[in-house]
Amino acid sequence: MSGFATRAAFDAALADLPMADGVARDAARARQNDLTKPPGSLGRLEDIAVFLAGWQGTARPALGQRRAAIFAGNHGFVVHGVSAFPASVTQAMVANFSAGGAAINALADSSGLDLRVVALDLDRPTADFTTSPAMDEAECLAALDAGASVVEPGLDLLVVGEMGIGNTTAAAALCARAFGGAAGDWVGPGTGVDSDGIARKVAVVEQALALHGNAPSTPFEALRRLGGREIAAIAGAVLAARQQRVPVVLDGFITCAAIAPLAAAVPAITDHCLAGHCSAEPGHIRLLGHLGLDPLLSLGMRLGEGSGAAVAVSVIRAALAAHNGMATFAEAGVAGAL
């Protein structure tokens, strides 16, 4: 199990990213071209199978152990009225996850995902990032390490999701810091705030960006100053998964924003990631473009919780069912390629 006990450990992991197995990837592509269908006729299902082959190091990848990890945290800046709901809802929803009553419970079950919920100091929100960094170094490292802890040996696929009232505001700040643009380019309705609520969110993001504008422009500092515990945990989980060559399915705007600081510095961090869906949160499509990710689904979802990514796992399972279950031309006794 990988961890990030120090800032140096985090920086070193980001600077030394394992790459996919090109031999396995080529073998998987060759198999796709030999299956009883015209080459390319299954579209992205073929690409998904080849992608997984590269990261699993085998021409015939499988999804044995697959996990959804949902991280929860609270944010100090919610005192500025950026959400339609109070911070207490984070704790209530975590209790709902534990009771099995949330959308992610049902969707994880339908996709055969082992669900892990990691609540991060919900009774102790991060500091208000309009007046100080959201976390000190130790708090950020603890969150990164909590994310890394869900990546265990033998894992074949990781879905990441989140719960945290107000966290679309933190996500917008991270995106603006990582990829530029005005606060208004990244801020959206989140849980459903009205135009006044969006204006408050824009003002909060602008204040945070101004306060931290002269801070070191490193991924760690961006997460520490503008993120939240659940957001840093997602970044830690994605980086730890890369260390073990575990493919990751990202959910919506917040999970993608969690790796925005990493991707701005090291674009290859997204090579082992799939975008499960495109959220209805308006900044998400812009962010996916910066990350170089093409979403598997676009269903108008904006719940979070890893819900869109969990649905996408059904598509990934279908891709492998075709890849591993179809006959080749030789096996089927079909003469010549279609």
C-alpha positions as CSV (number, residue, x, y, z in Angstrom):
1,M,0.0,0.0,0.0
2,S,1.4,3.4,-1.0
3,G,1.3,6.4,1.3
4,F,2.3,10.0,1.5
5,A,3.8,10.6,4.9
6,T,5.8,13.6,3.7
7,R,5.5,16.3,1.0
8,A,8.7,14.9,-0.5
9,A,7.0,11.5,-0.9
10,F,4.1,13.0,-2.7
11,D,6.3,15.1,-5.0
12,A,8.5,12.0,-5.7
13,A,5.5,9.9,-6.7
14,L,4.2,12.5,-9.0
15,A,7.6,12.9,-10.6
16,D,8.0,9.2,-11.3
17,L,4.8,7.9,-12.8
18,P,4.7,4.2,-14.0
19,M,3.6,3.8,-17.6
20,A,1.2,1.3,-19.3
21,D,2.6,-2.0,-20.7
22,G,2.8,-1.3,-24.4
23,V,3.3,-5.0,-25.3
24,A,0.1,-6.0,-23.5
25,R,-1.7,-3.1,-25.1
26,D,-0.5,-4.0,-28.6
27,A,-1.5,-7.7,-28.0
28,A,-5.0,-6.6,-26.9
29,R,-5.4,-4.5,-30.0
30,A,-4.3,-7.4,-32.2
31,R,-6.9,-9.6,-30.5
32,Q,-9.6,-6.9,-31.1
33,N,-8.7,-7.0,-34.8
34,D,-9.0,-10.8,-34.9
35,L,-12.4,-11.0,-33.3
36,T,-15.4,-11.9,-35.4
37,K,-16.4,-8.3,-36.3
38,P,-15.1,-5.6,-38.5
39,P,-12.1,-3.9,-36.9
40,G,-13.2,-0.9,-34.9
41,S,-16.9,-1.7,-35.1
42,L,-17.4,-1.8,-31.3
43,G,-16.0,1.7,-31.1
44,R,-14.9,2.9,-27.7
45,L,-15.6,-0.6,-26.2
46,E,-12.5,-1.7,-28.0
47,D,-10.5,1.2,-26.8
48,I,-11.5,0.5,-23.2
49,A,-10.4,-3.1,-23.4
50,V,-7.0,-2.1,-24.8
51,F,-6.6,0.7,-22.2
52,L,-7.2,-1.9,-19.4
53,A,-4.8,-4.3,-21.0
54,G,-2.1,-1.8,-20.9
55,W,-2.5,-1.1,-17.2
56,Q,-3.1,-4.7,-16.1
57,G,-0.2,-5.9,-18.2
58,T,-2.2,-8.7,-20.0
59,A,-3.8,-9.0,-23.4
60,R,-7.0,-10.3,-21.7
61,P,-7.7,-8.0,-18.7
62,A,-10.3,-8.8,-16.1
63,L,-12.2,-6.9,-13.4
64,G,-11.9,-9.2,-10.4
65,Q,-11.5,-6.8,-7.5
66,R,-13.1,-3.4,-8.2
67,R,-13.8,-0.7,-5.6
68,A,-15.6,2.6,-5.3
69,A,-14.0,4.9,-2.7
70,I,-16.1,7.8,-1.6
71,F,-14.4,10.5,0.5
72,A,-16.3,13.0,2.6
73,G,-15.1,16.3,4.1
74,N,-16.4,19.7,5.3
75,H,-15.3,23.2,4.3
76,G,-14.9,26.3,6.3
77,F,-15.9,28.7,3.5
78,V,-19.5,27.5,3.6
79,V,-20.1,30.3,6.1
80,H,-20.3,32.6,3.1
81,G,-23.6,31.0,1.8
82,V,-22.2,29.2,-1.2
83,S,-24.4,26.1,-0.9
84,A,-28.1,25.4,-0.8
85,F,-27.6,23.1,2.1
86,P,-25.8,23.4,5.5
87,A,-22.6,21.5,6.2
88,S,-24.5,19.1,8.5
89,V,-25.8,17.4,5.4
90,T,-22.4,15.9,4.7
91,Q,-22.6,13.9,8.0
92,A,-26.2,13.0,7.3
93,M,-25.3,11.7,3.8
94,V,-22.4,9.7,5.2
95,A,-24.8,8.1,7.6
96,N,-27.1,7.3,4.6
97,F,-24.1,5.7,2.8
98,S,-23.4,3.5,5.8
99,A,-27.1,2.5,6.0
100,G,-27.1,1.6,2.3
101,G,-29.8,4.1,1.3
102,A,-28.0,6.4,-1.1
103,A,-27.7,6.4,-4.9
104,I,-24.1,5.2,-4.8
105,N,-25.1,2.2,-2.7
106,A,-27.5,1.0,-5.3
107,L,-25.3,1.9,-8.3
108,A,-22.2,0.4,-6.7
109,D,-24.1,-2.8,-6.1
110,S,-25.4,-2.9,-9.7
111,S,-21.8,-2.6,-11.0
112,G,-20.3,-5.1,-8.5
113,L,-18.2,-2.5,-6.7
114,D,-16.9,-2.9,-3.2
115,L,-18.0,0.4,-1.6
116,R,-15.7,2.1,0.8
117,V,-16.7,5.4,2.5
118,V,-14.0,7.4,4.1
119,A,-15.2,10.3,6.3
120,L,-12.5,12.8,7.1
121,D,-12.9,14.8,10.3
122,L,-16.4,16.0,9.5
123,D,-16.7,17.7,12.8
124,R,-13.6,19.8,12.0
125,P,-14.1,21.7,8.7
126,T,-11.1,23.0,6.9
127,A,-10.2,26.6,7.5
128,D,-12.0,29.3,5.4
129,F,-9.7,29.6,2.4
130,T,-10.6,33.2,1.9
131,T,-8.6,34.1,5.0
132,S,-6.0,31.4,5.3
133,P,-4.9,28.1,3.7
134,A,-7.6,25.4,3.9
135,M,-5.2,23.0,5.6
136,D,-1.8,23.0,7.2
137,E,0.9,20.7,5.8
138,A,0.1,17.9,8.3
139,E,-3.6,18.0,7.6
140,C,-3.1,17.9,3.8
141,L,-0.7,14.9,4.1
142,A,-3.1,13.1,6.3
143,A,-5.8,13.5,3.7
144,L,-3.6,12.4,0.9
145,D,-2.6,9.4,2.9
146,A,-6.2,8.5,3.6
147,G,-6.8,8.4,-0.1
148,A,-3.8,6.3,-0.7
149,S,-5.0,3.8,1.9
150,V,-7.9,2.6,-0.2
151,V,-5.5,1.3,-3.0
152,E,-4.7,-2.2,-1.9
153,P,-2.7,-4.9,-3.7
154,G,-4.8,-6.9,-6.1
155,L,-7.2,-4.1,-7.0
156,D,-8.2,-4.1,-10.7
157,L,-10.2,-0.9,-10.9
158,L,-10.9,2.1,-8.7
159,V,-13.8,4.4,-8.8
160,V,-13.4,7.7,-6.9
161,G,-16.3,9.9,-5.6
162,E,-17.0,12.5,-2.9
163,M,-19.4,14.1,-0.5
164,G,-18.9,17.5,0.9
165,I,-21.3,20.4,1.1
166,G,-19.8,23.4,-0.8
167,N,-17.1,21.5,-2.6
168,T,-17.9,22.7,-6.1
169,T,-16.6,26.1,-4.8
170,A,-13.3,24.5,-3.9
171,A,-13.2,22.7,-7.2
172,A,-13.8,25.9,-9.1
173,A,-10.9,27.6,-7.3
174,L,-8.6,24.6,-8.0
175,C,-9.5,24.7,-11.7
176,A,-8.9,28.4,-12.0
177,R,-5.6,28.1,-10.2
178,A,-4.5,25.2,-12.4
179,F,-5.8,26.2,-15.8
180,G,-6.5,29.9,-15.6
181,G,-9.7,31.8,-16.5
182,A,-12.0,33.9,-14.4
183,A,-13.8,32.5,-11.4
184,G,-17.0,32.8,-13.2
185,D,-15.7,30.5,-15.9
186,W,-15.6,27.6,-13.4
187,V,-18.4,28.3,-10.9
188,G,-21.8,26.6,-11.4
189,P,-24.9,26.0,-9.4
190,G,-23.6,23.0,-7.5
191,T,-26.4,21.7,-5.3
192,G,-28.8,24.1,-7.0
193,V,-28.1,27.7,-5.8
194,D,-29.8,30.6,-7.5
195,S,-28.1,33.5,-9.3
196,D,-27.4,35.2,-6.0
197,G,-25.8,32.1,-4.7
198,I,-23.6,31.8,-7.8
199,A,-22.5,35.4,-7.3
200,R,-21.5,34.6,-3.8
201,K,-19.6,31.6,-5.0
202,V,-17.8,33.7,-7.6
203,A,-16.9,36.3,-5.0
204,V,-15.5,33.6,-2.6
205,V,-13.4,32.0,-5.3
206,E,-12.1,35.4,-6.4
207,Q,-11.1,36.2,-2.8
208,A,-9.4,32.8,-2.4
209,L,-7.4,33.2,-5.6
210,A,-6.3,36.7,-4.7
211,L,-5.2,35.6,-1.2
212,H,-3.2,32.7,-2.4
213,G,-2.0,34.2,-5.7
214,N,1.6,34.6,-4.7
215,A,1.9,31.1,-3.1
216,P,4.2,28.5,-4.6
217,S,2.5,27.0,-7.7
218,T,3.0,23.4,-6.8
219,P,0.3,20.7,-6.8
220,F,0.7,20.2,-3.0
221,E,0.3,23.8,-2.2
222,A,-2.8,24.1,-4.4
223,L,-4.4,21.2,-2.7
224,R,-3.4,22.5,0.7
225,R,-4.6,26.0,0.2
226,L,-7.6,25.7,-2.0
227,G,-8.8,22.1,-1.6
228,G,-10.5,20.1,1.1
229,R,-9.8,16.9,2.9
230,E,-12.0,14.9,0.6
231,I,-10.5,16.5,-2.4
232,A,-6.9,15.9,-1.3
233,A,-7.8,12.3,-0.5
234,I,-9.0,11.8,-4.1
235,A,-5.7,13.2,-5.4
236,G,-3.9,10.8,-3.1
237,A,-6.0,7.8,-4.2
238,V,-5.4,8.6,-7.9
239,L,-1.7,9.0,-7.4
240,A,-1.4,5.8,-5.3
241,A,-3.4,3.9,-7.9
242,R,-0.9,5.1,-10.6
243,Q,2.0,3.8,-8.5
244,Q,0.3,0.4,-8.5
245,R,-0.9,0.6,-12.2
246,V,-4.5,0.5,-11.1
247,P,-6.9,2.1,-13.6
248,V,-9.2,4.8,-12.2
249,V,-12.7,5.9,-13.2
250,L,-13.2,9.6,-12.3
251,D,-16.7,10.8,-11.5
252,G,-17.8,14.4,-12.0
253,F,-16.5,18.0,-11.6
254,I,-15.1,17.6,-8.1
255,T,-13.1,14.4,-8.6
256,C,-11.6,15.8,-11.8
257,A,-10.8,19.1,-10.1
258,A,-9.0,17.1,-7.4
259,I,-6.3,16.1,-9.9
260,A,-6.3,19.4,-11.8
261,P,-3.3,20.7,-9.9
262,L,-1.4,17.5,-10.6
263,A,-2.4,17.5,-14.3
264,A,-1.3,21.1,-14.7
265,A,2.1,20.2,-13.6
266,V,2.3,16.6,-14.9
267,P,-0.2,16.0,-17.7
268,A,0.6,12.3,-17.8
269,I,-1.2,11.8,-14.5
270,T,-4.4,11.3,-16.4
271,D,-3.1,8.4,-18.6
272,H,-4.5,5.7,-16.2
273,C,-7.8,7.5,-15.8
274,L,-11.2,7.2,-17.5
275,A,-13.8,9.9,-17.2
276,G,-16.9,8.1,-16.2
277,H,-19.3,10.8,-17.4
278,C,-19.7,14.4,-18.1
279,S,-21.5,16.2,-15.3
280,A,-24.2,18.8,-15.8
281,E,-22.1,21.1,-13.7
282,P,-21.0,23.6,-16.4
283,G,-17.3,23.7,-15.5
284,H,-16.9,19.9,-16.0
285,I,-16.8,19.8,-19.8
286,R,-14.2,22.6,-19.8
287,L,-12.1,20.7,-17.3
288,L,-12.3,17.5,-19.2
289,G,-10.9,19.3,-22.2
290,H,-7.9,20.5,-20.1
291,L,-7.4,17.0,-18.7
292,G,-7.6,15.4,-22.2
293,L,-10.4,13.0,-21.2
294,D,-13.4,12.0,-23.2
295,P,-16.3,11.0,-21.0
296,L,-17.9,7.6,-21.4
297,L,-21.4,8.8,-20.6
298,S,-23.4,12.0,-20.6
299,L,-26.6,11.5,-18.7
300,G,-27.2,14.9,-17.2
301,M,-26.1,13.7,-13.8
302,R,-24.8,16.1,-11.1
303,L,-25.2,14.1,-7.9
304,G,-21.6,13.3,-7.1
305,E,-21.0,10.4,-4.7
306,G,-19.2,8.6,-7.5
307,S,-22.6,7.9,-9.1
308,G,-21.8,8.6,-12.7
309,A,-18.5,6.7,-12.6
310,A,-20.3,3.7,-11.0
311,V,-22.8,3.6,-13.9
312,A,-19.8,3.8,-16.3
313,V,-18.4,0.6,-14.8
314,S,-21.2,-1.2,-16.5
315,V,-19.9,0.0,-19.8
316,I,-16.4,-1.1,-18.9
317,R,-17.6,-4.5,-17.9
318,A,-19.4,-4.8,-21.3
319,A,-16.2,-3.9,-23.0
320,L,-14.3,-6.7,-21.3
321,A,-17.1,-9.2,-21.9
322,A,-16.9,-8.6,-25.6
323,H,-13.1,-8.6,-25.6
324,N,-12.7,-11.8,-23.7
325,G,-15.9,-13.6,-24.7
326,M,-16.0,-13.2,-28.4
327,A,-14.5,-15.8,-30.7
328,T,-11.6,-15.1,-33.1
329,F,-12.1,-15.8,-36.8
330,A,-10.0,-18.9,-36.4
331,E,-12.0,-20.2,-33.4
332,A,-15.3,-19.5,-35.2
333,G,-14.1,-21.1,-38.4
334,V,-14.8,-18.0,-40.4
335,A,-12.6,-17.6,-43.4
336,G,-11.1,-14.2,-43.8
337,A,-11.6,-10.9,-42.0
338,L,-14.9,-9.1,-42.4
